[in-house]
Amino acid sequence: MVNVYNDADYLAVYKQKGKIFGVFWGITAVYAAFCIAWLCYYISLPYKDPMQILPKLCVWIASAIYIVFSFPYLAIKGGRCKKYFKMLTYVSEGLKNEEHNYFYIFEEKALQKDNIDVMGCVFETWSKKKQEWLEREAYWDKEKPLPPFESGDFVQYITQSNMILQYTILEKKALEFEEVEEEE
């Protein structure tokens, strides 16, 4: 079986998360030192000195810049890294499901699973109860290269939370799908 995720992925995301939050705390420390320096300067000024506006103005501007930096940085970059790390933690610890189905198509759409950008992998499976083909959609991480699936391949795959973790192609072109025109 081909593993989609390995220990190196987990370690890389862990290190990236550490760097992102290290940069954030470094900038926070510089901001705090800047504010403390201006506070010391402000305290040292005599009463009703005309220069009292300078420390206030500098701290207001620095605060605005810090807020404009920190919210997008933590929400976008830090948040995505944290969610990807969480997903990889679930991959290593969660319950897994093994399937054997015929691959149909990759479905490109704006889709997120646990806040991770994914692509749909549509599989066809025969339902003995209903006596018809049913679609089963599993998800593929967009940050990983696509697997070499072709329409009709018989694939064994393992999922966790519907994300494909491992796969193997048991038989190439095992099934030919008929073209069906969809009604509009």
N, C-alpha and C positions, 0 to 999 in steps of 0.2 A: 504494500500500500504506500502511496505517496502522501507524505505529511504536508499539509498546507502551512501549518505553524510549527515552529520548533523553539527550543530554549533560547537560541540567539535572538529571535524576535522579541521574546519576553524581556531579555536582558537589555536589548537596544532601547525598547520603550521605557524601561525602568530608568536607564541612564538619561534618556531624553527628558523624562519627567523631572529628574533631579536637576538637570541643567536649566530647564525652564523656570522652576521655582527658585533655583539659586540666583538666576539673573533678577527675578522679581525681588527677592529679599535683599540683594545687593543694591538695587535701585532704591528700595525702601530705606535702607540704611543711609545712603547718600542723601536722600530727601530729608530724613530725620536729622542728620548732621547739619544740613543746610539750614533747616528751621531753628535748630538749637543755636547755631552761630548767630543768626539774625536776632534771636531772642536775647542772647547775651549782649549784643550790640545795642538793642533797644533799651535794655535795662540800664546800660551804662550812660545813656544820654541824660542830660539834665531835663528838669521839668519844663514842659512846653517848648521844647527845642523844635525848630522848623524841620529838622531832619528826621523826625519821628515817622513821617509818612513813608520814607524810603524802606525801612525794614518791613512795614506792613504790606506795601506794594509788592516787594520781592517775594514775600511768603505767599501772598494771594496768587501771584502769577505761577510760582513753583507748585502750589497746590493744584491749580487748574491743570497744569501740564502733567503732574503726577496722576491725577484722576483720569485725564484723557488717555494716558498711557496704560494705566493699570487695568481698567475695566476691559478694554478690547484685548489686551495681552492675556489676561487671565481667562476671560470668557471664551475667546476664540482659540488661541494657541494652547493655553494651559488646559482648557476644558476638553478639547479634542484629544489631547495626549492622555489626560486622566481617564476619559471614557474608553479609549483604545486599550489602555492598561487594564481597566476593569474587565473589558471583554476578554482579553487574553487570560486573565485570572479565572474567569468563568470557564474558558475553554479547557484549562488544565484541571479544574475541580468539578465541573458540572456533569450531569447525567448525559450519556451519549446514546444515540439511536442509529442502528445499522439498517440500511436500505439496499435493495437490489432493484433497479428500475432502468428503463430505456431512456436515454437522453433525447430530448426533442430540440430545444433551442435555448440560447442565451437571451434574456429579456432585458434590454437596456431601458431603464426608467429611473426617475429621480426617487430613489428609495433609500431609507435608512433603517437599519436594524440596530437597536441599542445605541443610537447616535453614531453609527459607523456607516459610511457610504458603501452600499452593496449593489450587486447585480443579481438579477434573478436567473436561476438555472432551472428550466422547466423540464421535468421528467414525466414520462407517461408510465402508468402502471395499470395492469388489468385487474378489474374488480370482479371477483368470482360471484359476489352477492348480486351486484347490479348488472353483470354481464356486459360491461362497457369499459372503454378506456377512460381513465381519470387522470387529470393533471396533478402533479405534485411539484410544488416550487420549493427549492432550497436556495440559500443565499451564498454568494461568493464575494469575498472582500475585494473591493476595487483596487486596493493597494497591492494586491498580489497578481502575478501574471495569470491569464486565463488558462484553464486546463485544456489539454488537447482533445476535448470532446467533439464528436461529430454527430450529426443527427442519425439516430438509430443505434448508437453504441449502447451495449448492455454494461451498466456501470454499478459497481458496488461502492457505496460511500457511507461515511460515518458523519453524523451531524450532532451538534450540541446547540440547542436553542435555534435550530433550523439553519445554522451556519455550517458549511461543509468544512470538516477538519481533515479528513483523509479520503482518498479515493483510489480506485483501481479500475481500469477498463478490462472487463472480463472477456468481452467479445466485440470486435469492431464490426460496424454495419450489420448488427444482428437482426434489425427490424427496419423495414421500409415504411415510412409514413405516407399516407395518401394526402394529396393536396385537397383541402376542403375550402370552398369559398365561403367566407363569412357574410351573413346577411347584415345589411346596414339599416 
